[in-house]
């Protein structure tokens, strides 16, 4: 008997581990089952009933059955709905959207609508009313328009049923589409999964009324959704006319309307101003002249002809002073040195006298290099002031006050465009940033160009490398501004800037007295540039001599025809060399004459010398030496939601 008890006892103990193991497997099986793995809060069913009306509007009823555990869904749910989109050109498109009613479990439920960046947020429930953990069914009915696509052979509803922004998983999602009477479905498609996915986890059927029904065949995770597309023959729903589309565009893109209006205002301002003060007097008859206008020096000829100052005016002044024997120009490896001389012949203009006094104020030698930038900049300023005092308002008017008014109008327009853009902060910030940044980029770009003109390769390369990152920033800034205000306003804004640049020149106008002198300058330029050569021979021009070449070379530089002028003397100077009277300018020493001869020398002098003046007037620190084409989440509708 004892043995039987022992045997029975051992059998019980032997069976206990097997029993425990069985219980463990049952527990693991329960934990691994869908019921145990299901999240405590989720959407049990999301079904959308979409009715397409003949006027192209839609009534959508969303039935959303949720399971609340008092975690995220405590007061109700939030439904996000996008109403603002960007088209392929970056223009804003705003669809119509109006909530008709919201119900919970068959009874009206309080809600309020909040505007967000790209749409609306429907917050369903009350702040001080908390829900018990349970299953709730919400019904949201809304009216929307401008959601349909119009193609050559069909019209289409491409609709993001659930949106891909839900924070909850969905056990099931579906949609029923009711088309206008007589509409036959030509083609359909659907997509499941996260944004951009082309999943095919759905089935299609038709109900008793012939409406197409889409149902997912698997559960959807958070941030996954269902998108459908249904096409039908054209002519059954209203298609907007061109006038309606333009009205929608201007309504959606207020910034474009503002930009268009402001462009018109700016154009009218400039045209009216140009007619009043900027219209040039009529030209006289232009005949070749063999001498410059009496009393006009090379820098004053350039200043009047351009109705403005630049560094080449100083180059013309310095060469004129050199020709007259007041200084010499030495060139060595692209670096220029000016040396004062005594006993010059010929009168200097008031501007050239000021140039001389500033060039050699502390020494009789000046090297055009960065270390002397302050002195050279002072020379430029002195010459500009002298020319301005001598010529402005007597021979021409810049009308700069009117131009500045136009710039102010452009800046006001930029501000108005930014304030009426969809993203006011991004547009305003990028507009303000670009206004300042562009000025800096322009200055750096001009500096780099001047370095290249000076012929100093290393300095020019350094300035260019320093400029490029800033220029890249300008491109990025322009792209950011274009994205913020959309393409059309950006293009209209660009046209405003073009108008500013155009009328900067058009508003400058010579006086009647100035027009007469400019006619003489143009006639003298004809002679210098060998235009109408045969006609000039009939008029008996002065004999070509090395002295004549030097005398008018500063004027040729001033009028940008130094190369043409020097070519006239190539044969004369070549014959002098054959006769043993080789010519080279007494006021210049350097390699340009030896390498290029008269024509190449004049051109090189004009470019290199002017560039050297430009680059040496900048401080050293201003540059550096170092049919199934859709997808889940596409189409109208969409959004997402959460609890609160």
Secondary structure as UniProt FT lines:
FT   HELIX           2..31
FT   HELIX           34..37
FT   STRAND          42..52
FT   TURN            54..55
FT   STRAND          58..68
FT   STRAND          77..82
FT   STRAND          84..86
FT   TURN            88..89
FT   STRAND          92..94
FT   STRAND          96..104
FT   TURN            105..106
FT   STRAND          107..108
FT   STRAND          111..116
FT   TURN            117..118
FT   STRAND          119..124
FT   TURN            127..128
FT   STRAND          134..145
FT   STRAND          148..150
FT   STRAND          155..160
FT   STRAND          165..166
FT   STRAND          173..178
FT   TURN            181..182
FT   STRAND          185..193
FT   TURN            195..196
FT   STRAND          202..206
FT   TURN            208..209
FT   STRAND          212..216
FT   TURN            222..223
FT   STRAND          225..232
FT   TURN            234..235
FT   HELIX           242..252
FT   HELIX           254..273
FT   HELIX           274..278
FT   TURN            294..295
FT   HELIX           298..306
FT   HELIX           311..323
FT   TURN            324..325
FT   STRAND          327..332
FT   TURN            333..334
FT   STRAND          335..340
FT   HELIX           350..359
FT   STRAND          365..367
FT   HELIX           370..372
FT   HELIX           373..391
FT   TURN            393..395
FT   STRAND          396..397
FT   HELIX           400..419
FT   HELIX           424..454
FT   HELIX           457..485
FT   HELIX           487..506
FT   STRAND          509..510
FT   HELIX           512..528
FT   TURN            529..532
FT   HELIX           533..538
FT   TURN            539..540
FT   HELIX           546..558
FT   TURN            559..560
FT   HELIX           562..567
FT   TURN            568..569
FT   HELIX           570..578
FT   TURN            579..580
FT   TURN            586..587
FT   STRAND          588..589
FT   HELIX           591..604
FT   HELIX           605..609
FT   HELIX           610..616
FT   HELIX           620..622
FT   TURN            632..633
FT   STRAND          636..637
FT   STRAND          640..643
//
